[in-house]
Amino acid sequence: MNYWLMKSEPEDYSIDDLKKEKKTLWSGIRNYQARNFMTKEMKKGDMVIFYHSNATPPGIAGLATVTSDKAVADPLQFDKKSKYFEPRASKDKIVWECVELGFKEKFKTFVSLPELKEEKSLSEMRLLQKGNRLSILPLQKSEFTKLCKLAGSTII
């Protein structure tokens, strides 16, 4: 099993949206490294920390799981009205792929980025490194466990 942190701006898609819908395609990712995490490394059953980015304050909000067996074509790349439209893409030439996520839990405690930075045991976590702007980040199992404990997860 792998562990991930996936970012979303809460006004675009929040942990509450995932809780309501139960499942969603993690579409709209337009970074090759993040896409490659989804296509080459994510597997069904992997655990995901849901992170609210570009929020006041940003922080960890919940827990999800990868529910798809493999990445699928991101449908937004074919939608000419979408800001994620990809003119190079066709049904025969997929450019962007995504995985499906399922809701697991909204954390009892929202843990803000400033609070995460205070945790010495998380000092090496990629999220906390300067210049790291990827929307999908791998986590070590120890980091995942610590994040869940800080947030009062009832699952871990």
C-alpha positions in Angstrom: 0.0 0.0 0.0 1.1 3.5 -0.8 0.3 6.8 0.9 -0.4 10.1 -0.7 -1.3 13.7 0.0 -3.6 15.2 -2.6 -4.4 18.9 -2.8 -7.6 20.6 -3.8 -8.8 24.2 -3.4 -11.9 23.8 -1.2 -13.9 26.3 -3.3 -13.3 24.0 -6.3 -13.7 20.6 -4.5 -13.6 20.1 -0.8 -13.6 17.1 1.6 -17.3 17.9 2.1 -18.0 17.5 -1.6 -16.3 14.1 -1.6 -18.2 13.1 1.5 -21.5 14.0 -0.2 -20.6 12.4 -3.6 -18.8 9.4 -2.0 -16.5 9.0 -5.1 -14.9 11.3 -7.7 -12.5 11.2 -10.5 -9.4 13.3 -9.5 -9.6 15.2 -12.8 -8.0 18.4 -13.9 -4.4 17.6 -13.0 -2.1 19.3 -15.5 1.3 18.5 -14.2 3.2 15.5 -15.7 4.8 14.4 -12.4 1.5 14.4 -10.6 -0.1 12.6 -13.6 2.6 10.0 -13.5 2.0 9.3 -9.8 -1.6 8.5 -10.8 -0.8 6.4 -13.8 2.3 4.6 -12.7 2.3 4.4 -8.9 -1.2 4.7 -7.4 -3.1 1.4 -6.8 -6.5 0.6 -5.6 -6.6 0.7 -1.8 -3.8 3.4 -1.5 -4.6 5.9 1.3 -4.9 9.6 0.6 -4.7 12.6 2.9 -7.1 15.2 1.5 -5.4 18.6 1.7 -7.2 22.0 1.3 -4.8 24.2 -0.6 -5.0 27.9 -1.3 -7.3 28.3 1.7 -7.1 30.4 4.8 -5.4 28.5 6.3 -4.4 25.6 4.1 -4.3 22.2 5.9 -5.3 18.6 6.1 -9.1 18.0 6.1 -9.8 14.3 5.6 -9.0 10.9 4.4 -9.8 9.2 1.0 -8.7 6.0 -0.8 -7.9 5.2 -4.3 -10.9 3.2 -5.6 -10.0 2.6 -9.3 -7.9 -0.4 -10.4 -6.0 1.9 -12.8 -6.0 5.4 -14.1 -8.5 6.4 -16.7 -8.8 9.1 -19.3 -9.5 12.5 -17.7 -12.8 13.5 -19.3 -12.1 17.2 -18.9 -9.4 17.0 -21.6 -12.1 16.5 -24.2 -14.5 19.2 -23.0 -13.9 22.4 -25.0 -15.7 24.4 -22.4 -13.5 23.2 -19.6 -10.4 25.2 -18.5 -8.7 21.7 -18.5 -9.4 21.1 -22.2 -6.4 19.6 -24.1 -6.5 20.3 -27.8 -3.8 17.6 -28.4 -6.0 14.9 -26.9 -8.4 12.6 -28.7 -10.1 9.3 -27.8 -7.2 7.6 -29.5 -4.5 9.8 -28.0 -5.1 10.2 -24.3 -2.9 13.0 -22.8 -4.2 13.2 -19.2 -5.3 10.5 -16.9 -6.8 10.4 -13.4 -7.8 8.0 -10.7 -11.0 7.6 -8.8 -11.0 8.5 -5.1 -13.5 7.4 -2.5 -14.4 9.1 0.7 -13.2 7.6 4.0 -13.4 10.3 6.7 -13.6 14.0 7.4 -11.0 14.6 10.1 -12.3 15.6 13.6 -9.6 18.2 13.7 -8.5 20.3 10.7 -4.7 20.6 11.0 -3.4 23.8 9.4 -0.1 24.2 7.5 1.4 26.3 10.3 0.6 23.6 12.8 2.1 20.9 10.5 5.3 23.0 10.3 5.6 23.0 14.1 5.7 19.2 14.1 9.4 18.3 14.2 8.7 14.7 13.2 7.3 16.0 9.9 10.2 18.3 9.0 11.3 16.1 6.1 7.8 15.7 4.6 7.8 17.0 1.0 4.8 19.2 1.6 6.8 21.3 4.1 9.8 21.8 1.8 10.3 25.2 0.2 9.2 25.4 -3.4 7.1 22.3 -3.4 3.9 23.0 -5.3 2.9 19.6 -6.6 -0.8 18.8 -6.2 0.0 15.1 -5.5 2.8 14.1 -3.1 3.9 10.7 -1.9 4.0 10.2 1.9 6.0 7.8 4.0 3.8 5.5 6.1 5.2 7.2 9.3 4.1 10.7 7.9 0.7 9.4 7.0 0.2 7.9 10.4 1.4 11.0 12.2 -1.0 13.2 10.1 -3.9 11.0 10.9 -3.1 11.1 14.6 -2.8 14.9 14.6 -6.2 15.1 12.9 -7.9 12.7 15.3 -8.7 10.1 12.6 -11.1 7.4 13.7 -9.9 5.1 11.0 -6.2 4.9 11.7 
